[in-house]
Amino acid sequence: MIKLFISVASIFFPWRLKRFIYNRFFHYNIHPSAKIGFSIVNLQYLSMGPNSKIGHLNVIKGLTEVSMAESASIGSLNWIFGFPVNTGSDHFADEIERLPKLVIGEHSAITNRHLIDCTDAVTIGRFATFAGFRSQILTHSISISESRQRSGPVTIGDYTFIG
């Protein structure tokens, strides 16, 4: 809870101070040339390569990890979420390989106003773009045969455009 409070409070800090707080107290790995706009980023681990950026008014929460390679970007007004592991919930409890994370390859982009469910891993390859308007990636659904929720990873290949 304190981590979320500091994350929300740091939205309005100058970037250098915000990066210092994220790297020092949250143990993130944010390159000096990377930038995060006015967004809520509440993760276990964040890695941002050179010239990567997260735009304004994003909510990124419930993920174990977000990894952004060199010049990767997340635009504005995106909602990126996952169902955390080790919550004690029965949901996805038997899916021991599940890892709620987002991996964005070098020079790849998620544009604006998207919904990305990272209940399981979402990987976006190198030089790929996830675009359009209000596009969605879903990694979980109801299994009718098992009568319960199931998840699976989503991989978007290198040099791909999805919109």
Secondary structure, DSSP 4 states (H G I P E B T S, - for coil): -HHHHHHHHGGGS-HHHHHHHHHHHS--EE-TT-EE-S-EEE-SEEEE-TT-EE-SS-EEES-SEEEE-TT-EE-SS-EEE---SSSS-STTTT-TT---EEEE-TT-EE-SS-EEE-SS-EEE-TT-EE-SSS-EE--EEEETTTTEEEE--EEE-TT-EE-
